[in-house]
Amino acid sequence: MPLHIAFNDLDALRERCETATVRATKQDPAYEEGSVVPSGLWQPLTEADGLSLVVQAMCADLALAGK
């Protein structure tokens, strides 16, 4: 299920959000088994990624993160 975020200002969202690829841990003593942790460097949220998070008119409540 996709995630959507209710926001009014894409530039403000991009200023406070970063993304990274992630991995699930396995036999890593630094983390609880199965934890999802970043596996690369944090990157700024791109405009395209931000636009993909825009709430659509027929968005299911379960896919909505409040602003």
Biopython code that builds the backbone (N, CA, C, O; Angstrom):
import numpy as np
from Bio.PDB.StructureBuilder import StructureBuilder

atoms = [
    (1, "MET", "N", (0.846, -1.164, 0.000)),
    (1, "MET", "CA", (0.000, 0.000, 0.000)),
    (1, "MET", "C", (0.899, 1.238, 0.000)),
    (1, "MET", "O", (1.819, 1.324, 0.813)),
    (2, "PRO", "N", (0.655, 2.179, -0.880)),
    (2, "PRO", "CA", (1.487, 3.381, -0.929)),
    (2, "PRO", "C", (1.225, 4.296, 0.267)),
    (2, "PRO", "O", (0.154, 4.255, 0.873)),
    (3, "LEU", "N", (2.201, 5.106, 0.590)),
    (3, "LEU", "CA", (2.077, 6.094, 1.656)),
    (3, "LEU", "C", (1.797, 7.453, 1.035)),
    (3, "LEU", "O", (2.414, 7.812, 0.032)),
    (4, "HIS", "N", (0.884, 8.205, 1.610)),
    (4, "HIS", "CA", (0.605, 9.568, 1.176)),
    (4, "HIS", "C", (0.724, 10.478, 2.382)),
    (4, "HIS", "O", (0.375, 10.086, 3.496)),
    (5, "ILE", "N", (1.217, 11.692, 2.168)),
    (5, "ILE", "CA", (1.401, 12.656, 3.247)),
    (5, "ILE", "C", (0.616, 13.915, 2.916)),
    (5, "ILE", "O", (0.730, 14.453, 1.815)),
    (6, "ALA", "N", (-0.183, 14.388, 3.873)),
    (6, "ALA", "CA", (-0.927, 15.639, 3.697)),
    (6, "ALA", "C", (0.025, 16.795, 3.978)),
    (6, "ALA", "O", (0.481, 16.967, 5.108)),
    (7, "PHE", "N", (0.323, 17.583, 2.957)),
    (7, "PHE", "CA", (1.189, 18.748, 3.132)),
    (7, "PHE", "C", (0.753, 19.845, 2.175)),
    (7, "PHE", "O", (0.097, 19.595, 1.164)),
    (8, "ASN", "N", (1.137, 21.071, 2.525)),
    (8, "ASN", "CA", (0.771, 22.230, 1.705)),
    (8, "ASN", "C", (1.934, 22.804, 0.918)),
    (8, "ASN", "O", (1.725, 23.480, -0.089)),
    (9, "ASP", "N", (3.159, 22.547, 1.363)),
    (9, "ASP", "CA", (4.332, 23.185, 0.775)),
    (9, "ASP", "C", (5.397, 22.125, 0.490)),
    (9, "ASP", "O", (6.060, 21.635, 1.404)),
    (10, "LEU", "N", (5.548, 21.785, -0.778)),
    (10, "LEU", "CA", (6.514, 20.751, -1.168)),
    (10, "LEU", "C", (7.931, 21.147, -0.774)),
    (10, "LEU", "O", (8.699, 20.296, -0.325)),
    (11, "ASP", "N", (8.294, 22.411, -0.930)),
    (11, "ASP", "CA", (9.647, 22.838, -0.568)),
    (11, "ASP", "C", (9.905, 22.653, 0.925)),
    (11, "ASP", "O", (10.995, 22.231, 1.313)),
    (12, "ALA", "N", (8.916, 22.964, 1.770)),
    (12, "ALA", "CA", (9.068, 22.776, 3.217)),
    (12, "ALA", "C", (9.201, 21.296, 3.552)),
    (12, "ALA", "O", (9.998, 20.926, 4.415)),
    (13, "LEU", "N", (8.431, 20.448, 2.881)),
    (13, "LEU", "CA", (8.530, 19.001, 3.099)),
    (13, "LEU", "C", (9.929, 18.520, 2.726)),
    (13, "LEU", "O", (10.539, 17.747, 3.465)),
    (14, "ARG", "N", (10.429, 18.968, 1.598)),
    (14, "ARG", "CA", (11.752, 18.550, 1.137)),
    (14, "ARG", "C", (12.852, 19.032, 2.069)),
    (14, "ARG", "O", (13.872, 18.357, 2.212)),
    (15, "GLU", "N", (12.669, 20.196, 2.712)),
    (15, "GLU", "CA", (13.672, 20.710, 3.639)),
    (15, "GLU", "C", (13.788, 19.843, 4.885)),
    (15, "GLU", "O", (14.868, 19.755, 5.469)),
    (16, "ARG", "N", (12.703, 19.201, 5.304)),
    (16, "ARG", "CA", (12.737, 18.444, 6.557)),
    (16, "ARG", "C", (12.750, 16.923, 6.370)),
    (16, "ARG", "O", (12.711, 16.189, 7.357)),
    (17, "CYS", "N", (12.806, 16.440, 5.130)),
    (17, "CYS", "CA", (12.785, 14.992, 4.893)),
    (17, "CYS", "C", (13.993, 14.552, 4.083)),
    (17, "CYS", "O", (14.429, 15.241, 3.160)),
    (18, "GLU", "N", (14.520, 13.402, 4.443)),
    (18, "GLU", "CA", (15.570, 12.748, 3.681)),
    (18, "GLU", "C", (15.180, 11.288, 3.500)),
    (18, "GLU", "O", (14.363, 10.762, 4.256)),
    (19, "THR", "N", (15.754, 10.644, 2.516)),
    (19, "THR", "CA", (15.464, 9.238, 2.253)),
    (19, "THR", "C", (16.769, 8.438, 2.217)),
    (19, "THR", "O", (17.854, 8.992, 2.045)),
    (20, "ALA", "N", (16.634, 7.149, 2.380)),
    (20, "ALA", "CA", (17.781, 6.249, 2.272)),
    (20, "ALA", "C", (17.258, 4.869, 1.895)),
    (20, "ALA", "O", (16.110, 4.530, 2.183)),
    (21, "THR", "N", (18.097, 4.090, 1.259)),
    (21, "THR", "CA", (17.734, 2.694, 1.049)),
    (21, "THR", "C", (17.851, 2.001, 2.401)),
    (21, "THR", "O", (18.604, 2.441, 3.269)),
    (22, "VAL", "N", (17.114, 0.932, 2.570)),
    (22, "VAL", "CA", (17.100, 0.245, 3.859)),
    (22, "VAL", "C", (17.343, -1.250, 3.675)),
    (22, "VAL", "O", (17.261, -1.797, 2.575)),
    (23, "ARG", "N", (17.644, -1.876, 4.798)),
    (23, "ARG", "CA", (17.832, -3.328, 4.817)),
    (23, "ARG", "C", (17.247, -3.861, 6.117)),
    (23, "ARG", "O", (17.137, -3.131, 7.102)),
    (24, "ALA", "N", (16.883, -5.105, 6.116)),
    (24, "ALA", "CA", (16.438, -5.779, 7.339)),
    (24, "ALA", "C", (17.652, -6.469, 7.948)),
    (24, "ALA", "O", (18.403, -7.148, 7.248)),
    (25, "THR", "N", (17.842, -6.295, 9.253)),
    (25, "THR", "CA", (19.015, -6.878, 9.913)),
    (25, "THR", "C", (18.850, -8.377, 10.114)),
    (25, "THR", "O", (17.747, -8.891, 10.296)),
    (26, "LYS", "N", (19.990, -9.054, 10.075)),
    (26, "LYS", "CA", (20.017, -10.496, 10.329)),
    (26, "LYS", "C", (21.360, -10.809, 10.976)),
    (26, "LYS", "O", (22.416, -10.561, 10.394)),
    (27, "GLN", "N", (21.307, -11.347, 12.166)),
    (27, "GLN", "CA", (22.506, -11.711, 12.918)),
    (27, "GLN", "C", (23.474, -10.535, 13.052)),
    (27, "GLN", "O", (24.683, -10.700, 12.897)),
    (28, "ASP", "N", (22.937, -9.351, 13.338)),
    (28, "ASP", "CA", (23.744, -8.157, 13.571)),
    (28, "ASP", "C", (23.576, -7.778, 15.040)),
    (28, "ASP", "O", (22.496, -7.340, 15.437)),
    (29, "PRO", "N", (24.615, -7.937, 15.853)),
    (29, "PRO", "CA", (24.475, -7.701, 17.287)),
    (29, "PRO", "C", (24.124, -6.251, 17.649)),
    (29, "PRO", "O", (23.701, -5.986, 18.775)),
    (30, "ALA", "N", (24.291, -5.328, 16.730)),
    (30, "ALA", "CA", (23.991, -3.917, 17.006)),
    (30, "ALA", "C", (22.495, -3.619, 16.938)),
    (30, "ALA", "O", (22.050, -2.569, 17.401)),
    (31, "TYR", "N", (21.709, -4.550, 16.355)),
    (31, "TYR", "CA", (20.283, -4.304, 16.143)),
    (31, "TYR", "C", (19.453, -5.516, 16.530)),
    (31, "TYR", "O", (19.942, -6.646, 16.535)),
    (32, "GLU", "N", (18.199, -5.265, 16.851)),
    (32, "GLU", "CA", (17.238, -6.340, 17.079)),
    (32, "GLU", "C", (17.017, -7.071, 15.750)),
    (32, "GLU", "O", (16.939, -6.445, 14.693)),
    (33, "GLU", "N", (16.917, -8.402, 15.820)),
    (33, "GLU", "CA", (16.729, -9.220, 14.611)),
    (33, "GLU", "C", (15.532, -8.726, 13.791)),
    (33, "GLU", "O", (14.439, -8.557, 14.331)),
    (34, "GLY", "N", (15.737, -8.495, 12.492)),
    (34, "GLY", "CA", (14.666, -8.071, 11.604)),
    (34, "GLY", "C", (14.411, -6.576, 11.586)),
    (34, "GLY", "O", (13.501, -6.116, 10.897)),
    (35, "SER", "N", (15.204, -5.802, 12.338)),
    (35, "SER", "CA", (15.033, -4.345, 12.315)),
    (35, "SER", "C", (15.302, -3.804, 10.910)),
    (35, "SER", "O", (16.140, -4.339, 10.184)),
    (36, "VAL", "N", (14.600, -2.761, 10.540)),
    (36, "VAL", "CA", (14.828, -2.107, 9.256)),
    (36, "VAL", "C", (15.690, -0.882, 9.519)),
    (36, "VAL", "O", (15.288, 0.028, 10.244)),
    (37, "VAL", "N", (16.874, -0.865, 8.927)),
    (37, "VAL", "CA", (17.840, 0.202, 9.171)),
    (37, "VAL", "C", (18.377, 0.741, 7.846)),
    (37, "VAL", "O", (18.371, 0.027, 6.843)),
    (38, "PRO", "N", (18.841, 1.995, 7.828)),
    (38, "PRO", "CA", (19.415, 2.534, 6.595)),
    (38, "PRO", "C", (20.625, 1.718, 6.166)),
    (38, "PRO", "O", (21.411, 1.272, 7.002)),
    (39, "SER", "N", (20.769, 1.525, 4.859)),
    (39, "SER", "CA", (21.926, 0.787, 4.352)),
    (39, "SER", "C", (22.810, 1.664, 3.476)),
    (39, "SER", "O", (23.794, 1.190, 2.908)),
    (40, "GLY", "N", (22.464, 2.921, 3.369)),
    (40, "GLY", "CA", (23.266, 3.848, 2.577)),
    (40, "GLY", "C", (23.176, 5.238, 3.172)),
    (40, "GLY", "O", (22.607, 5.433, 4.246)),
    (41, "LEU", "N", (23.734, 6.184, 2.475)),
    (41, "LEU", "CA", (23.713, 7.563, 2.937)),
    (41, "LEU", "C", (22.316, 8.167, 2.796)),
    (41, "LEU", "O", (21.579, 7.846, 1.864)),
    (42, "TRP", "N", (21.966, 9.046, 3.736)),
    (42, "TRP", "CA", (20.709, 9.782, 3.642)),
    (42, "TRP", "C", (20.817, 10.775, 2.495)),
    (42, "TRP", "O", (21.850, 11.422, 2.319)),
    (43, "GLN", "N", (19.751, 10.892, 1.717)),
    (43, "GLN", "CA", (19.723, 11.781, 0.557)),
    (43, "GLN", "C", (18.534, 12.726, 0.678)),
    (43, "GLN", "O", (17.519, 12.366, 1.275)),
    (44, "PRO", "N", (18.645, 13.943, 0.115)),
    (44, "PRO", "CA", (17.494, 14.847, 0.118)),
    (44, "PRO", "C", (16.316, 14.224, -0.629)),
    (44, "PRO", "O", (16.504, 13.467, -1.581)),
    (45, "LEU", "N", (15.119, 14.546, -0.195)),
    (45, "LEU", "CA", (13.905, 14.098, -0.868)),
    (45, "LEU", "C", (13.830, 14.805, -2.217)),
    (45, "LEU", "O", (13.863, 16.034, -2.269)),
    (46, "THR", "N", (13.732, 14.062, -3.290)),
    (46, "THR", "CA", (13.651, 14.690, -4.612)),
    (46, "THR", "C", (12.252, 15.254, -4.841)),
    (46, "THR", "O", (11.297, 14.867, -4.168)),
    (47, "GLU", "N", (12.146, 16.158, -5.785)),
    (47, "GLU", "CA", (10.834, 16.721, -6.111)),
    (47, "GLU", "C", (9.890, 15.625, -6.589)),
    (47, "GLU", "O", (8.720, 15.600, -6.205)),
    (48, "ALA", "N", (10.387, 14.723, -7.421)),
    (48, "ALA", "CA", (9.549, 13.631, -7.937)),
    (48, "ALA", "C", (9.048, 12.740, -6.797)),
    (48, "ALA", "O", (7.880, 12.351, -6.781)),
    (49, "ASP", "N", (9.930, 12.416, -5.842)),
    (49, "ASP", "CA", (9.511, 11.596, -4.695)),
    (49, "ASP", "C", (8.479, 12.333, -3.852)),
    (49, "ASP", "O", (7.499, 11.738, -3.405)),
    (50, "GLY", "N", (8.696, 13.625, -3.634)),
    (50, "GLY", "CA", (7.733, 14.419, -2.871)),
    (50, "GLY", "C", (6.375, 14.452, -3.541)),
    (50, "GLY", "O", (5.347, 14.309, -2.879)),
    (51, "LEU", "N", (6.366, 14.639, -4.845)),
    (51, "LEU", "CA", (5.097, 14.674, -5.579)),
    (51, "LEU", "C", (4.395, 13.326, -5.555)),
    (51, "LEU", "O", (3.167, 13.264, -5.616)),
    (52, "SER", "N", (5.164, 12.244, -5.467)),
    (52, "SER", "CA", (4.537, 10.914, -5.415)),
    (52, "SER", "C", (3.822, 10.676, -4.084)),
    (52, "SER", "O", (3.025, 9.745, -3.974)),
    (53, "LEU", "N", (4.096, 11.508, -3.072)),
    (53, "LEU", "CA", (3.471, 11.368, -1.756)),
    (53, "LEU", "C", (2.185, 12.167, -1.615)),
    (53, "LEU", "O", (1.486, 12.038, -0.610)),
    (54, "VAL", "N", (1.861, 12.996, -2.614)),
    (54, "VAL", "CA", (0.673, 13.857, -2.552)),
    (54, "VAL", "C", (-0.587, 13.002, -2.380)),
    (54, "VAL", "O", (-0.754, 11.975, -3.037)),
    (55, "VAL", "N", (-1.456, 13.446, -1.491)),
    (55, "VAL", "CA", (-2.712, 12.746, -1.231)),
    (55, "VAL", "C", (-3.608, 12.838, -2.470)),
    (55, "VAL", "O", (-3.824, 13.923, -3.010)),
    (56, "GLN", "N", (-4.116, 11.712, -2.903)),
    (56, "GLN", "CA", (-5.029, 11.654, -4.037)),
    (56, "GLN", "C", (-6.469, 11.781, -3.543)),
    (56, "GLN", "O", (-6.738, 11.533, -2.368)),
    (57, "ALA", "N", (-7.378, 12.157, -4.404)),
    (57, "ALA", "CA", (-8.778, 12.381, -4.025)),
    (57, "ALA", "C", (-9.412, 11.142, -3.384)),
    (57, "ALA", "O", (-10.185, 11.281, -2.436)),
    (58, "MET", "N", (-9.114, 9.967, -3.862)),
    (58, "MET", "CA", (-9.735, 8.736, -3.353)),
    (58, "MET", "C", (-8.751, 7.922, -2.522)),
    (58, "MET", "O", (-8.690, 6.701, -2.659)),
    (59, "CYS", "N", (-7.989, 8.576, -1.671)),
    (59, "CYS", "CA", (-6.973, 7.924, -0.855)),
    (59, "CYS", "C", (-7.611, 7.212, 0.337)),
    (59, "CYS", "O", (-8.428, 7.794, 1.050)),
    (60, "ALA", "N", (-7.237, 5.963, 0.547)),
    (60, "ALA", "CA", (-7.722, 5.211, 1.715)),
    (60, "ALA", "C", (-7.129, 5.793, 2.994)),
    (60, "ALA", "O", (-5.961, 6.182, 3.008)),
    (61, "ASP", "N", (-7.911, 5.859, 4.061)),
    (61, "ASP", "CA", (-7.433, 6.422, 5.330)),
    (61, "ASP", "C", (-6.155, 5.747, 5.823)),
    (61, "ASP", "O", (-5.301, 6.408, 6.413)),
    (62, "LEU", "N", (-6.010, 4.454, 5.593)),
    (62, "LEU", "CA", (-4.851, 3.727, 6.087)),
    (62, "LEU", "C", (-3.558, 4.148, 5.407)),
    (62, "LEU", "O", (-2.480, 3.876, 5.935)),
    (63, "ALA", "N", (-3.630, 4.804, 4.248)),
    (63, "ALA", "CA", (-2.438, 5.209, 3.517)),
    (63, "ALA", "C", (-2.081, 6.661, 3.761)),
    (63, "ALA", "O", (-1.207, 7.196, 3.078)),
    (64, "LEU", "N", (-2.724, 7.313, 4.707)),
    (64, "LEU", "CA", (-2.549, 8.743, 4.924)),
    (64, "LEU", "C", (-1.788, 9.021, 6.205)),
    (64, "LEU", "O", (-2.161, 8.537, 7.274)),
    (65, "ALA", "N", (-0.725, 9.798, 6.100)),
    (65, "ALA", "CA", (0.010, 10.269, 7.272)),
    (65, "ALA", "C", (-0.376, 11.730, 7.490)),
    (65, "ALA", "O", (-0.309, 12.529, 6.557)),
    (66, "GLY", "N", (-0.772, 12.083, 8.691)),
    (66, "GLY", "CA", (-1.244, 13.445, 8.989)),
    (66, "GLY", "C", (-0.152, 14.482, 8.868)),
    (66, "GLY", "O", (1.040, 14.178, 8.926)),
    (67, "LYS", "N", (-0.597, 15.730, 8.696)),
    (67, "LYS", "CA", (0.398, 16.804, 8.584)),
    (67, "LYS", "C", (0.649, 17.471, 9.894)),
    (67, "LYS", "O", (1.459, 18.395, 9.971)),
]
sb = StructureBuilder()
sb.init_structure("model")
sb.init_model(0)
sb.init_chain("A")
sb.init_seg("    ")
for serial, (resi, resn, name, xyz) in enumerate(atoms, 1):
    if name == "N":
        sb.init_residue(resn, " ", resi, " ")
    sb.init_atom(name, np.array(xyz, "f"), 0.0, 1.0, " ", f" {name:<3s}", serial, name[0])
structure = sb.get_structure()
